[in-house]
Amino acid sequence: FPFVGLFGWGWGKVVVWVSYTTLMIGINMAGNYGHLGLVTSVACFSLIPPSLLPALFSLFPPFPIPLSFPLSVPSLPLPLSLSSIFDDYLHPYVGVALGVCCLLQFFLTLPPLFSLWKGHLVLPRVLIDFYKFCEPYQIANPYGVFGSLQDYRWEVILEASLDGKEWKNYPFLYKPSSPSSSPPFLFPGFWPRLDWMLWLVGVRGKSQYDAVMKIGNSQWIRPPAWYQSFLNKLMLGEASVMSLMGKNPFDSPPVYLRTSLREYNFAPLGGRDWWTEKEIVIAGAFCRGPKGWKAPITPGFPKQSHEGCKHYQLSTMTKM
């Protein structure tokens, strides 16, 4: 299909456009990807040759819209028009320039593509250096977490406590936060950003966890900077943050808050729960001391007590 879209004939490109659009509709019916499917479908309109647009629009009934606006054309006494400059000087080189740009773009996309093979295929060093040079401009981007998808989820679970013994989950509106959380149906195009970003925290936390377990260092998992700000607002019970979550299980701000990573799989048919839950690691803790909320027990969450919380110590990464 990509080659037909690039080099195919007119109606062949229309077939590619219909196929991609149908695929985007199916993907967005099966899962929520926000506006990505809509953006991709709109971009696919460029596959339709201009010569086929009248035939395509003739399939739909006319929909007249009356418009009226003043029209004036300024006259500019230029001895040489832009069209003549393009025809006489630039037109012969347009094909060459486009060919060079396409070739550079092809080489630029090779490093992100080859990264999917996890080092089994090696590119020349010059291509890797070329990609790193252009990387700040985001001309070609890596696949990220979408390079491969699993049939399970690593979820960030937030728990709070008043006494350090009984813990309650903070529920979320859209992402799983307990085995009984049912997947909601969302209108296509709606993207719950907080739940989406927390899913990414879980995915990256899994990568860091696998890395530190491989080298035998179980001292820390470093969260993104925004996540620490989110926890601070959550502990203060700020209304703008609480409105993005489910029902608050506490009437007053709790004393302790901890983050854990858990593996979620679909539960077997016939049960009452939607998910099976397996706790993998407790990744960090906050506590409220005599002078108010403390920052996380250092940015990397090591095993350590904090002033005002000396009675409460939490092993950062306890393998379950």
N, C-alpha and C positions, 0 to 999 in steps of 0.2 A: 503493500500500500504506500509506503513513503516514496518509493521510486515512481509509482504511478502518479502520485500527487505532484512530484517534481517534474517529471518528463513525459507524463501521459497525455493522451488526447483530451479534448474537451469534456465529452460525456464520461470518460474514465475518471476525471477529477471530480465530477459530480457524484459518481459512485463512492469515491473515497470520502467526500464530504458527508454524504448520507450515512455511510458506515461509521465514521468517527462520531457524528452527532448522535446516532443511535447508541453507540457504545457509551458515550458520556451520560445519556439519559439512563441507561441500565446501571451504570456505576453509581450514579447519584440516587437511584431508587433503592439500591442495595446498601448504601452507606452514605454518611454525610461528609461531603468534601467542600462545603461552603460554596463559594463563587467560582471555584476552579473549573468545574464542568461547564459553567456558563461562559467563562472567559475562553476556554478551549473551543467551544462550539462557535462563538463569534469569530475567533481567529480562523476557523476553518472556512468561513465565507470567502476568504481570499483564494480558495481553490477554484471557485466558480469563474470560468472565463467570461469577460464582459460580453462576448458575442452570444453567450447562452442566457444572459440575464433576462432579455425580453421573453424568451420561451419559458423560462422558469416562472416569471411573474404572471405569465398568461394562465398558469394553472390555478391561480387564485382569483376570486371575483374582484372587480374594481372597488376601490374604497376611496371615493373622492373626498378631499379635504380642501375647502375653500380658503385661499390665502390671498391677502392683498397687502402690498407694501410698496413704498416709493422706490424707484430704481433710477439711479443716475450713474453715468459712466464718465469719469474724468478723462480729459484728453491731455496726454503728456507728449510734448514735442520732442521725443527722443529720436535721434537720427538712426539709431541701431537698436532693434528690439531684442529682448532676451531670447526669443525663439530663434532668431537668425544666428545669435551667438552660439546657441546649443547645436543648431544644425550644421554650422560651418566649422566649429572648432571642437566641441565636446562630444558630439554624437559618436564619432568613430572609436572613442576610447571607453565608452560606457560598458560595452561587453567585456573588455579586458579588465576594467576595474571591478566589475561584479564577479568575474571569475577568480580574481586574486582574493577578494573578500570571502568568497565561498570556500576557497582552499584554506585560507587562514582559519576560518571558523571550524572547518573540519578537523584540522590538526589541534585546535584549541579544545575541542570536545573529547579528544581521545583520553587524556588523563582521568577525567571523571568517569568515563565509561570503563576504562581498564581497572579502576579502583574497585569495581564490583567483584573482581576475581581475587581480591585479597592477596595480591602479590604473586599470584601464579603466572601472570603475564606481565612482563616488564617492558616499559617504553624507553626509548633513547632519552638520555638526560636532557638534551636540548629541548625536547617537547615539554618535559616537566618544568624546566626553568621558564619556558615561554608561557605556560599556564599560570605559574606563580606570579609572573610579571603582570599578567592581565587580570589576575583574580580580583584585585580591588575594584575593578570596573564592572564586575559581575556580567561579563559577556557570555561566559559559559559557566554553569554552576554544577556542583556535584549532586548526586541523587539523594544524599542524606539518608534519612530513615526510610525512604521509599524505595531504596535499592532492592530490598527484600522485605517481605512481610511474613509474620508468623501467625499461627492459629491460637496464640495466647497473648495476653496483655500483661505488662508490668505496670502496676498502678501505684501512684503516690497516695497513701492513706494518712490522713491527719487525725490524730487522737488527742484528746485533752482530758485533764483530770483535776479534781479539786483537792485530792489528798495524796496523789501519787500511787494509788492502789487500784481504784476503779477508773477505767478509761472508757470514754465514749467517742464514737466516730463523728467527725463533721461530715454530714451528707452533702453531696453535690447534685446539681440539677440534671446533669447530662452524662457525666462519666460514671462508671461503676465505683461505688464506695463501700459496698457490702454485697454478700452473695445474693441478697434478695433484690438488688437494684435492677429493674427492668430497663432494657434499652429503649429510650424514647423515640418517637417518630417526629422528625423536624421538617419544617417546610424547606424544600430545596433552596439553597442560597443562604439560609441562616447558619451562622458559624459561631458557636459558643466559644469565644476566644480563651477564657480562663480554663475551661475543661480541656481544650485542645492543647494549650501550653503546658498544663500539668501532665498530660499524656506524654509530651515530649520530654519533660523532666524525668518521668519514669523510664523512658527508652534510653536516655543518656545516662541515667543512674545505673541501669543494667550494664551498659558498656563499661562504665567506670568500675562497677563492682566486679565484673569478670576480669578486668585488667588487674585490679589490686589483689584479687584472689589468685591470679596466675603467678604473681611475683611474691605471694605470701605476705603482703602488707595490708593489714586490715585496720588501718588507722583512720581513713577518712573517705568520704564521698563528697565532693565539692558541688554545692548547688549553684544555679545561676543567681546573679545579683538580684534580679527582680523577685525571685522566690523568697529571699530574706525579707524584702520590703512587704511582700504579701503576708508573710507570717506575722510581722510586726502589726500590721493593720488588723489582721484577724484576731490577734490576742487582745487588742484594744477594743474589739467589737465595733469597728467603724462601719457605719450604716452602708456606705457605698460598696464596701467589700462584702458585707453580710448579705446584701441583696442579690449577689451573684451566686449564692450558695443555697442549699436547702434549709430546712428548719434548724435553728440553733438549738442544740441539746442542753444549753446552759442558760440560766436566768441572769447570771453575773459572770464576769470574766473568770476563766479558770486559772489555776495556779501553775499547772504544767501543760506543756504542749510538746508532742513528739511526732516525728515523721517516720514512716516505715514504708518499705517497698514490698509489694505482694504480687504474686503471680496469679492471674485470673484466667481460668479456662471455662468454656461453656459447660454447664452441668448436664448430666445425662437426662434423656427424655423421661418424663414421668414424675420427676421430683417437683418440689415447690419452689426451689431456688433457680435462678438463672445462671449462676456462676459457682464454680468451686474456687476456694481461696487458699493460698499457701503463703505464709509469711516467710520472706527470704531474709530480710535484714532490717534492723532498726537503724535508721540513718542519722538521727540527731535529735536534740531536745532543747527546749527553752524552759525557763522557769521564772516566776515572779517573786523577786526578793523584797526586802523591806523598803527599798527605794523605787520600786516599780519593776517593770519588765526588764529583764536582762537580755543582752544580745545573745545570739547562739553561742554555745560553749565552744568558742573560737570558730573562724570561718569554715574549718574543715571538720568540725564536730569530733574532736578526739575524746577519749575517755578522760574526764576531768570534772571536778566539782567547781562550783562557782560561788562567789560571795553571796550570802543570803539563801543559798540552795545547798549548803554543805551536807544536809541530811539526805540529799537525793543525788545519787550518782548513776549514770547510765552508760553502759558499754555501747560504744558507737555502732559497731558492726558485729553483732552477735549472730553467727551463722546458725540458722534453725535446722 
